[in-house]
Amino acid sequence: MTSTGTSCPRYIREARYGSDEVGEDDELSLGLTYTGVARCGGIEDRLYAADAQASGTVHGRPAVVTSALGGSGVLAWEPEPGLVAYVGYSGAPLDGGAVATLHQIAERTRLLSTEQWQATHSQTNNQTNDFG
């Protein structure tokens, strides 16, 4: 299989919350919870290299879980070809309860169009990402 496109995403759209803000501090502690999307092959490459484990589905799409992408754990899936979505957290061990909680958060997510994302008036950070 071959693909055209970038290995490193030009943009990563990510939202960060306190785990208590999303009602999941029982399993994820009072740490950070985040969700994001990126269009690139670099994240998928990192997931393969990290030996991510299959973890059911999110919105009917196969998902994987790993602790190798930073933080305590990340659940990732491909909502459409070439787009990787993920939820992750920092602050508690990656165990069965944390994975189940990541699934609960992931099932509450939805993709935003560019216009919807811009309407959130998100903060922009210009920095190099690790997904390339």
DSSP file (Angstrom, degrees, kcal/mol; ACC not computed):
  #  RESIDUE AA STRUCTURE BP1 BP2  ACC     N-H-->O    O-->H-N    N-H-->O    O-->H-N    TCO  KAPPA ALPHA  PHI   PSI    X-CA   Y-CA   Z-CA
    1    1 A M              0   0    0      0, 0.0     2,-0.3     0, 0.0     0, 0.0   0.000 360.0 360.0 360.0 141.2    0.0    0.0    0.0
    2    2 A T        -     0   0    0      2,-0.0     2,-0.3     0, 0.0     0, 0.0  -0.902 360.0-166.9-127.8 160.0    1.2    3.5   -0.7
    3    3 A S        -     0   0    0     -2,-0.3     2,-0.4     2,-0.1    38,-0.0  -0.988  12.3-143.4-143.8 150.4    0.0    6.9    0.3
    4    4 A T        +     0   0    0     -2,-0.3     2,-0.3     2,-0.0    -2,-0.0  -0.904  57.0  67.6-112.1 148.8    0.6   10.4   -0.7
    5    5 A G  S    S-     0   0    0     -2,-0.4     2,-0.2    35,-0.0    -2,-0.1  -0.822  82.9 -44.2 135.3-175.5    0.6   13.3    1.8
    6    6 A T        -     0   0    0     -2,-0.3    35,-1.7    33,-0.2    36,-0.3  -0.544  26.4-152.0 -90.2 152.3    2.7   14.5    4.6
    7    7 A S  S    S+     0   0    0     33,-0.2    35,-1.9    -2,-0.2    36,-0.2   0.814  90.4  51.3 -84.2 -36.7    4.2   12.4    7.4
    8    8 A C  S    S-     0   0    0    124,-0.2   124,-0.2    33,-0.1    -1,-0.2  -0.889  93.6-120.6-104.3 127.0    4.1   15.3    9.8
    9    9 A P        -     0   0    0      0, 0.0   120,-0.2     0, 0.0     3,-0.1  -0.375   5.6-146.9 -68.5 142.2    0.8   17.2   10.2
   10   10 A R  S    S+     0   0    0     29,-0.3     2,-0.4     1,-0.2    30,-0.1   0.881  87.6  20.5 -70.9 -38.3    0.8   20.9    9.4
   11   11 A Y        -     0   0    0     28,-0.2    28,-0.5     2,-0.0     2,-0.5  -0.983  61.2-163.4-131.5 142.6   -1.9   21.4   12.1
   12   12 A I  E     -A   38   0A   0     -2,-0.4     2,-0.7    26,-0.1    26,-0.2  -0.996  13.1-155.5-118.8 122.8   -2.9   19.4   15.1
   13   13 A R  E     +A   37   0A   0     24,-2.1    24,-2.0    -2,-0.5     2,-0.4  -0.879  27.2 164.3-101.0 113.7   -6.3   20.5   16.5
   14   14 A E  E     -A   36   0A   0     -2,-0.7     2,-0.4    22,-0.2    22,-0.3  -0.987  26.8-158.0-136.6 137.9   -6.4   19.6   20.1
   15   15 A A  E     -A   35   0A   0     20,-3.1    20,-2.2    -2,-0.4     2,-0.4  -0.944  14.0-159.6-113.5 137.8   -8.6   20.5   23.0
   16   16 A R  E     +A   34   0A   0     -2,-0.4     2,-0.3    18,-0.2    18,-0.2  -0.946  14.7 167.8-123.0 140.2   -7.3   20.1   26.6
   17   17 A Y  E     -A   33   0A   0     16,-3.4    16,-3.4    -2,-0.4     2,-0.3  -0.944  41.8 -99.5-141.4 158.2   -9.4   19.9   29.8
   18   18 A G  E >>  -A   32   0A   0     -2,-0.3     3,-1.2    14,-0.2     4,-1.0  -0.659  38.5-122.8 -72.1 139.6   -8.9   19.0   33.4
   19   19 A S  T 34>S+     0   0    0     12,-2.7     5,-2.7    -2,-0.3     3,-0.4   0.833 114.3  56.6 -57.1 -31.1  -10.2   15.4   33.9
   20   20 A D  T >45S+     0   0    0     11,-0.3     3,-1.2     4,-0.2    -1,-0.3   0.825  98.4  61.5 -68.0 -30.2  -12.6   16.7   36.5
   21   21 A E  T <45S+     0   0    0     -3,-1.2    -1,-0.2     1,-0.3    -2,-0.2   0.803 107.6  43.3 -65.9 -29.2  -14.1   19.2   33.9
   22   22 A V  T 3<5S-     0   0    0     -4,-1.0    -1,-0.3    -3,-0.4    -2,-0.2   0.288 119.1-112.0 -98.8   9.9  -15.1   16.2   31.7
   23   23 A G  T < 5S+     0   0    0     -3,-1.2    -3,-0.2    -5,-0.2     3,-0.2   0.749  89.9 107.3  72.7  25.5  -16.4   14.3   34.8
   24   24 A E     >< +     0   0    0     -5,-2.7     4,-2.2    -6,-0.2     3,-0.4   0.050  29.7 114.1-124.6  26.5  -13.8   11.6   34.6
   25   25 A D  H  >  +     0   0    0     -6,-0.3     4,-1.2     1,-0.2    -5,-0.1   0.701  66.8  71.0 -73.9 -17.1  -11.5   12.4   37.6
   26   26 A D  H  4 S+     0   0    0      2,-0.2    -1,-0.2    -3,-0.2    -2,-0.1   0.941 116.5  20.4 -61.5 -45.5  -12.5    9.2   39.4
   27   27 A E  H  4 S+     0   0    0     -3,-0.4    -2,-0.2     2,-0.1    -1,-0.2   0.797 134.0  39.4 -91.8 -32.5  -10.5    7.0   36.9
   28   28 A L  H >< S-     0   0    0     -4,-2.2     3,-0.8     1,-0.3    -3,-0.2   0.342  98.7-136.4-104.2   6.8   -8.1    9.6   35.4
   29   29 A S  T 3<  -     0   0    0     -4,-1.2    -1,-0.3     1,-0.2    -2,-0.1  -0.147  49.7 -53.3  65.4-164.7   -7.3   11.5   38.6
   30   30 A L  T 3  S+     0   0    0     61,-0.2    -1,-0.2   -11,-0.1    61,-0.1   0.064 104.8 112.4 -93.5  24.9   -7.1   15.3   38.6
   31   31 A G  S <  S-     0   0    0     -3,-0.8   -12,-2.7     1,-0.2     2,-0.4   0.220  74.7 -63.6 -79.9-156.3   -4.7   15.4   35.6
   32   32 A L  E     -AB  18  90A   0     58,-0.8    58,-2.2   -14,-0.2     2,-0.4  -0.770  38.6-167.5 -99.2 136.2   -5.1   16.5   32.0
   33   33 A T  E     +AB  17  89A   0    -16,-3.4   -16,-3.4    -2,-0.4     2,-0.3  -0.974  15.0 177.0-119.1 139.6   -7.5   15.0   29.5
   34   34 A Y  E     -AB  16  88A   0     54,-2.6    54,-2.8    -2,-0.4     2,-0.3  -0.971  16.8-167.8-142.6 156.4   -7.2   15.9   25.8
   35   35 A T  E     +AB  15  87A   0    -20,-2.2   -20,-3.1    -2,-0.3     2,-0.3  -0.990  21.3 152.9-140.7 146.7   -8.7   15.1   22.5
   36   36 A G  E     -AB  14  86A   0     50,-2.4    50,-2.3    -2,-0.3     2,-0.3  -0.974  28.8-137.7-162.8 174.4   -7.5   15.9   19.0
   37   37 A V  E     +AB  13  85A   0    -24,-2.0   -24,-2.1    -2,-0.3     2,-0.3  -0.984  15.9 178.0-141.0 150.1   -7.3   15.2   15.3
   38   38 A A  E     -AB  12  84A   0     46,-2.0    46,-2.8    -2,-0.3     2,-0.8  -0.981  24.0-139.3-152.1 144.9   -4.5   15.3   12.8
   39   39 A R  E     + B   0  83A   0    -28,-0.5   -29,-0.3    -2,-0.3     2,-0.3  -0.887  62.7  86.4-107.5 102.0   -4.3   14.5    9.1
   40   40 A C  S    S-     0   0    0     -2,-0.8     4,-0.4    42,-0.6   -33,-0.2  -0.966  74.7-114.8-178.5 168.8   -1.0   12.7    8.5
   41   41 A G  S  > S+     0   0    0    -35,-1.7     4,-2.6    -2,-0.3   -34,-0.2   0.625  96.2  81.8 -91.0 -16.3    0.8    9.4    8.4
   42   42 A G  H  > S+     0   0    0    -35,-1.9     4,-2.2    89,-0.3    90,-0.2   0.861  90.6  49.0 -61.4 -39.0    3.2   10.2   11.3
   43   43 A I  H  > S+     0   0    0     88,-0.2     4,-2.3   -36,-0.2    -1,-0.2   0.936 112.0  48.8 -67.3 -44.5    0.7    9.5   14.0
   44   44 A E  H  > S+     0   0    0     -4,-0.4     4,-2.3     1,-0.2    -2,-0.2   0.912 110.4  52.2 -60.3 -41.5   -0.1    6.1   12.5
   45   45 A D  H  X S+     0   0    0     -4,-2.6     4,-2.6     1,-0.2    -1,-0.2   0.921 109.6  49.2 -58.6 -44.5    3.6    5.3   12.1
   46   46 A R  H  X S+     0   0    0     -4,-2.2     4,-2.0     1,-0.2    -1,-0.2   0.880 109.1  52.6 -63.8 -37.5    4.1    6.1   15.8
   47   47 A L  H  <>S+     0   0    0     -4,-2.3     5,-2.0     2,-0.2     4,-0.3   0.919 111.6  45.6 -65.3 -42.4    1.2    3.9   16.8
   48   48 A Y  H ><5S+     0   0    0     -4,-2.3     3,-1.2     1,-0.2    -2,-0.2   0.921 113.8  49.0 -64.1 -43.3    2.7    1.0   14.8
   49   49 A A  H 3<5S+     0   0    0     -4,-2.6    -1,-0.2     1,-0.3    -2,-0.2   0.816 108.6  54.2 -66.2 -30.3    6.1    1.6   16.2
   50   50 A A  T 3<5S-     0   0    0     -4,-2.0    -1,-0.3    -5,-0.2    -2,-0.2   0.504 108.9-124.4 -81.7  -3.9    4.7    1.7   19.8
   51   51 A D  T < 5 -     0   0    0     -3,-1.2    -3,-0.2    -4,-0.3    -2,-0.1   0.946  36.2-160.9  57.1  49.7    3.0   -1.6   19.4
   52   52 A A      < -     0   0    0     -5,-2.0     2,-0.4    -6,-0.1    14,-0.2  -0.264  11.4-123.3 -60.0 148.8   -0.3   -0.2   20.2
   53   53 A Q  E     -C   65   0A   0     12,-2.4    12,-2.5    -3,-0.1    -1,-0.1  -0.776  23.1-104.9-100.1 139.1   -2.9   -2.7   21.3
   54   54 A A  E     -C   64   0A   0     -2,-0.4    10,-0.3    10,-0.2     3,-0.1  -0.324  37.5-177.5 -56.6 141.2   -6.3   -3.2   19.7
   55   55 A S  E     -     0   0A   0      8,-3.0     9,-0.1     1,-0.5    -1,-0.1  -0.373  39.6 -96.1-146.1  60.4   -9.0   -1.7   21.9
   56   56 A G  E     -     0   0A   0      7,-0.1     7,-2.4     6,-0.1    -1,-0.5  -0.301  63.5 -52.6  67.6-144.2  -12.5   -2.2   20.4
   57   57 A T  E     -C   62   0A   0      5,-0.3     2,-0.4    -3,-0.1    20,-0.0  -0.900  30.0-152.5-132.7 160.1  -14.1    0.5   18.4
   58   58 A V  E >  S-C   61   0A   0      3,-2.5     3,-2.2    -2,-0.3    20,-0.1  -0.992  90.8 -12.2-130.2 124.7  -15.0    4.2   18.6
   59   59 A H  T 3  S-     0   0    0     -2,-0.4    -1,-0.1     1,-0.3    48,-0.0   0.856 132.1 -55.3  50.3  36.8  -18.0    5.3   16.5
   60   60 A G  T 3  S+     0   0    0      1,-0.2    -1,-0.3     0, 0.0    -4,-0.0   0.489 115.7 114.8  79.9   3.8  -17.8    1.9   14.8
   61   61 A R  E <  S-C   58   0A   0     -3,-2.2    -3,-2.5     1,-0.1    -1,-0.2  -0.851  76.2 -97.4-108.3 142.6  -14.2    2.3   13.8
   62   62 A P  E     -C   57   0A   0      0, 0.0    16,-0.6     0, 0.0     2,-0.3  -0.271  44.9-163.1 -57.4 140.5  -11.3    0.1   15.1
   63   63 A A  E     - D   0  77A   0     -7,-2.4    -8,-3.0    14,-0.2     2,-0.3  -0.880  10.5-158.7-126.5 157.1   -9.3    1.7   17.9
   64   64 A V  E     -CD  54  76A   0     12,-2.4    12,-2.6    -2,-0.3     2,-0.4  -0.929   5.9-151.4-130.7 157.1   -6.0    1.2   19.5
   65   65 A V  E     +CD  53  75A   0    -12,-2.5   -12,-2.4    -2,-0.3     2,-0.3  -0.976  21.3 157.8-130.0 144.8   -4.6    2.2   22.9
   66   66 A T  E     - D   0  74A   0      8,-2.0     8,-2.6    -2,-0.4     3,-0.2  -0.985  38.8-149.1-157.1 158.1   -1.0    2.9   24.0
   67   67 A S  S >  S+     0   0    0     -2,-0.3     3,-0.6     6,-0.2     6,-0.1   0.233  83.6  87.9-107.7   9.8    1.0    4.7   26.6
   68   68 A A  T 3  S+     0   0    0      1,-0.2    -1,-0.1     6,-0.1     3,-0.1   0.369  70.6  69.5 -94.1   4.9    3.8    5.4   24.2
   69   69 A L  T 3  S-     0   0    0      1,-0.4    -1,-0.2    -3,-0.2     3,-0.1   0.205 114.2 -78.8-106.5  17.1    2.6    8.7   22.7
   70   70 A G  S <  S+     0   0    0     -3,-0.6    -1,-0.4     1,-0.3    19,-0.2  -0.104  96.8  45.4 101.3 155.8    3.1   10.9   25.8
   71   71 A G  S    S-     0   0    0      1,-0.2    -1,-0.3    -3,-0.1    19,-0.3  -0.267 109.0 -60.0  69.3-163.8    1.0   11.3   28.9
   72   72 A S  S    S-     0   0    0     17,-2.6     2,-0.3     1,-0.3    22,-0.2   0.798 109.8 -15.6 -87.3 -31.5   -0.4    8.2   30.6
   73   73 A G  E     - E   0  89A   0     16,-1.5    16,-1.9    -3,-0.2     2,-0.4  -0.964  50.7-155.8-171.2 154.3   -2.4    6.8   27.7
   74   74 A V  E     -DE  66  88A   0     -8,-2.6    -8,-2.0    -2,-0.3     2,-0.5  -1.000   4.6-159.2-138.7 135.5   -4.0    7.5   24.3
   75   75 A L  E     -DE  65  87A   0     12,-3.1    12,-2.3    -2,-0.4     2,-0.3  -0.977  24.4-177.5-110.4 125.7   -6.9    5.9   22.5
   76   76 A A  E     +DE  64  86A   0    -12,-2.6   -12,-2.4    -2,-0.5     2,-0.3  -0.930  11.7 164.9-129.9 149.8   -6.8    6.5   18.8
   77   77 A W  E     -DE  63  85A   0      8,-2.3     8,-3.0    -2,-0.3   -14,-0.2  -0.946  37.2-115.2-152.3 168.9   -9.0    5.7   15.8
   78   78 A E  E     -     0   0A   0    -16,-0.6     6,-0.2    -2,-0.3   -20,-0.0  -0.868  23.5-178.1-113.9  96.2   -9.4    6.7   12.1
   79   79 A P  E    S+     0   0A   0      0, 0.0    -1,-0.1     0, 0.0     5,-0.1   0.771  78.4   2.3 -68.0 -24.0  -12.8    8.4   11.7
   80   80 A E  E >  S- E   0  83A   0      3,-0.7     3,-2.3    -3,-0.1    -3,-0.0  -0.969 104.3 -68.6-153.7 157.2  -12.1    8.8    7.9
   81   81 A P  T 3  S+     0   0    0      0, 0.0     3,-0.1     0, 0.0    -3,-0.0  -0.205 119.5   8.5 -53.7 128.7   -9.2    7.7    5.7
   82   82 A G  T 3  S+     0   0    0      1,-0.2   -42,-0.6   -42,-0.1     2,-0.5   0.397 105.8 103.4  84.6  -2.2   -6.1    9.7    6.5
   83   83 A L  E <   -BE  39  80A   0     -3,-2.3    -3,-0.7   -44,-0.2     2,-0.5  -0.959  52.3-162.8-117.3 122.8   -7.5   11.4    9.6
   84   84 A V  E     -B   38   0A   0    -46,-2.8   -46,-2.0    -2,-0.5     2,-0.3  -0.906   5.3-170.2-105.8 127.9   -6.5   10.2   13.1
   85   85 A A  E     +BE  37  77A   0     -8,-3.0    -8,-2.3    -2,-0.5     2,-0.3  -0.852  12.0 174.6-110.7 151.4   -8.6   11.1   16.1
   86   86 A Y  E     -BE  36  76A   0    -50,-2.3   -50,-2.4    -2,-0.3     2,-0.4  -0.996  24.7-158.5-154.2 154.9   -7.5   10.5   19.7
   87   87 A V  E     +BE  35  75A   0    -12,-2.3   -12,-3.1    -2,-0.3     2,-0.3  -0.986  27.3 161.6-129.6 144.3   -8.3   11.0   23.3
   88   88 A G  E     -BE  34  74A   0    -54,-2.8   -54,-2.6    -2,-0.4     2,-0.3  -0.911  16.9-160.0-151.9 177.1   -5.6   10.9   26.0
   89   89 A Y  E     -BE  33  73A   0    -16,-1.9   -17,-2.6    -2,-0.3   -16,-1.5  -0.981   9.4-146.5-157.6 163.8   -4.8   11.8   29.5
   90   90 A S  E     +B   32   0A   0    -58,-2.2   -58,-0.8    -2,-0.3   -71,-0.2  -0.996  68.7  56.3-133.0 139.3   -2.0   12.3   32.0
   91   91 A G  S    S+     0   0    0     -2,-0.4   -61,-0.2     1,-0.3    -1,-0.1   0.334  90.1  53.3 130.2 -10.3   -2.2   11.6   35.7
   92   92 A A  S    S-     0   0    0    -63,-0.1    -1,-0.3   -62,-0.0    -3,-0.1  -0.978  86.7 -83.6-148.9 157.8   -3.1    8.0   36.4
   93   93 A P        -     0   0    0      0, 0.0     2,-1.1     0, 0.0     5,-0.2  -0.264  43.9-111.2 -61.6 149.7   -1.9    4.5   35.4
   94   94 A L        +     0   0    0    -22,-0.2     2,-0.2     4,-0.1   -27,-0.1  -0.737  64.0 140.3 -82.7 100.2   -3.1    3.1   32.1
   95   95 A D     >  -     0   0    0     -2,-1.1     4,-2.5     1,-0.0     5,-0.2  -0.698  69.2 -79.6-131.2-175.8   -5.3    0.3   33.3
   96   96 A G  H  > S+     0   0    0      1,-0.2     4,-2.4    -2,-0.2     5,-0.2   0.865 127.7  51.2 -58.3 -39.5   -8.7   -1.3   32.4
   97   97 A G  H  > S+     0   0    0      2,-0.2     4,-2.0     1,-0.2    -1,-0.2   0.903 110.8  48.2 -65.3 -41.0  -10.7    1.5   34.1
   98   98 A A  H  > S+     0   0    0      2,-0.2     4,-2.5     1,-0.2    -2,-0.2   0.905 111.6  50.0 -65.8 -41.6   -8.7    4.2   32.4
   99   99 A V  H  X S+     0   0    0     -4,-2.5     4,-2.2     2,-0.2    -2,-0.2   0.924 110.4  49.7 -63.5 -44.1   -9.2    2.5   29.0
  100  100 A A  H  X S+     0   0    0     -4,-2.4     4,-2.0     1,-0.2    -1,-0.2   0.895 111.3  50.0 -60.8 -39.4  -12.9    2.2   29.6
  101  101 A T  H  X S+     0   0    0     -4,-2.0     4,-2.4     2,-0.2    -2,-0.2   0.892 107.1  53.4 -67.2 -40.4  -13.0    5.9   30.5
  102  102 A L  H  X S+     0   0    0     -4,-2.5     4,-3.0     1,-0.2    -1,-0.2   0.904 108.6  51.1 -59.7 -40.4  -11.1    6.9   27.3
  103  103 A H  H  X S+     0   0    0     -4,-2.2     4,-2.4     2,-0.2    -2,-0.2   0.911 108.4  51.4 -62.3 -42.0  -13.7    5.0   25.3
  104  104 A Q  H  X S+     0   0    0     -4,-2.0     4,-0.7     2,-0.2    -2,-0.2   0.925 113.3  44.4 -61.5 -44.0  -16.5    6.8   27.1
  105  105 A I  H >< S+     0   0    0     -4,-2.4     3,-1.2     1,-0.2     4,-0.4   0.938 112.1  52.8 -64.6 -46.4  -14.9   10.2   26.3
  106  106 A A  H >< S+     0   0    0     -4,-3.0     3,-1.4     1,-0.3    -2,-0.2   0.877 104.4  55.3 -59.5 -39.2  -14.2    9.1   22.7
  107  107 A E  H 3< S+     0   0    0     -4,-2.4    -1,-0.3     1,-0.3    -2,-0.2   0.715 104.9  54.9 -68.4 -18.6  -17.8    8.1   22.1
  108  108 A R  T << S+     0   0    0     -3,-1.2    -1,-0.3    -4,-0.7    -2,-0.2   0.519  92.4  97.7 -88.3  -5.8  -18.9   11.6   23.2
  109  109 A T    <   -     0   0    0     -3,-1.4     2,-0.3    -4,-0.4    -3,-0.0  -0.352  50.3-173.1 -81.3 162.4  -16.6   13.3   20.6
  110  110 A R        -     0   0    0     -2,-0.1     2,-0.2     0, 0.0    -2,-0.0  -0.981  28.8-106.5-149.6 149.5  -17.6   14.6   17.2
  111  111 A L        -     0   0    0     -2,-0.3     2,-0.4   -32,-0.0   -26,-0.0  -0.530  31.3-149.1 -75.2 141.5  -15.6   16.0   14.3
  112  112 A L        -     0   0    0     -2,-0.2     2,-0.0     1,-0.0    -1,-0.0  -0.881  12.9-124.0-108.5 143.6  -15.8   19.7   13.7
  113  113 A S     >  -     0   0    0     -2,-0.4     4,-2.7     1,-0.1     5,-0.2  -0.313  36.3-100.7 -71.4 168.1  -15.5   21.4   10.3
  114  114 A T  H  > S+     0   0    0      1,-0.2     4,-2.6     2,-0.2     5,-0.2   0.915 126.0  50.6 -56.8 -43.2  -12.8   24.0    9.9
  115  115 A E  H  > S+     0   0    0      2,-0.2     4,-1.8     1,-0.2    -1,-0.2   0.905 110.2  48.5 -63.7 -42.5  -15.5   26.7   10.3
  116  116 A Q  H  > S+     0   0    0      2,-0.2     4,-0.6     1,-0.2    -1,-0.2   0.911 112.1  49.5 -64.1 -41.3  -16.8   25.1   13.5
  117  117 A W  H ><>S+     0   0    0     -4,-2.7     3,-1.4     1,-0.2     5,-0.6   0.935 110.7  49.4 -63.0 -46.0  -13.3   24.8   14.9
  118  118 A Q  H ><5S+     0   0    0     -4,-2.6     3,-1.6     1,-0.3    -1,-0.2   0.834 102.6  62.7 -63.0 -32.0  -12.5   28.5   14.1
  119  119 A A  H 3<5S+     0   0    0     -4,-1.8    -1,-0.3     1,-0.3    -2,-0.2   0.673  90.6  67.3 -68.0 -16.4  -15.7   29.5   15.8
  120  120 A T  T <<5S-     0   0    0     -3,-1.4    -1,-0.3    -4,-0.6    -2,-0.2   0.610 100.5-136.1 -76.8 -10.4  -14.4   28.1   19.1
  121  121 A H  T < 5 -     0   0    0     -3,-1.6    -3,-0.1    -4,-0.3    -2,-0.1   0.921  34.3-168.9  54.4  47.8  -11.7   30.9   19.1
  122  122 A S      < -     0   0    0     -5,-0.6     2,-0.3     1,-0.1    -1,-0.1  -0.207  23.9-103.8 -66.7 156.8   -9.1   28.4   20.1
  123  123 A Q        -     0   0    0      2,-0.0     2,-0.5     1,-0.0    -1,-0.1  -0.617  32.6-140.3 -79.0 139.7   -5.6   29.5   21.2
  124  124 A T        -     0   0    0     -2,-0.3     2,-0.5     2,-0.0    -1,-0.0  -0.898  15.6-171.4-105.9 130.2   -2.9   28.9   18.6
  125  125 A N        -     0   0    0     -2,-0.5     2,-0.9     2,-0.1    -2,-0.0  -0.978  12.8-150.9-118.9 117.7    0.5   27.6   19.6
  126  126 A N        +     0   0    0     -2,-0.5     2,-0.3     2,-0.0    -2,-0.0  -0.794  45.8 123.8 -88.7 110.6    3.2   27.7   17.0
  127  127 A Q        -     0   0    0     -2,-0.9     2,-0.3     0, 0.0    -2,-0.1  -0.971  64.3 -89.9-158.0 165.5    5.5   24.8   17.8
  128  128 A T        -     0   0    0     -2,-0.3     2,-0.2     2,-0.0    -2,-0.0  -0.666  41.7-145.5 -82.2 136.6    7.0   21.7   16.4
  129  129 A N        -     0   0    0     -2,-0.3     3,-0.2  -120,-0.2    -1,-0.0  -0.606  14.5-128.2-101.0 166.7    5.0   18.6   17.0
  130  130 A D  S    S+     0   0    0     -2,-0.2     2,-0.4     1,-0.2    -1,-0.1   0.333  84.3  93.0 -92.4   5.9    6.3   15.0   17.6
  131  131 A F              0   0    0      1,-0.2   -89,-0.3  -122,-0.1   -88,-0.2  -0.191 360.0 360.0 -98.9  43.3    4.2   13.3   14.9
  132  132 A G              0   0    0     -2,-0.4    -1,-0.2  -124,-0.2  -124,-0.2   0.396 360.0 360.0-142.4 360.0    6.6   13.4   12.0
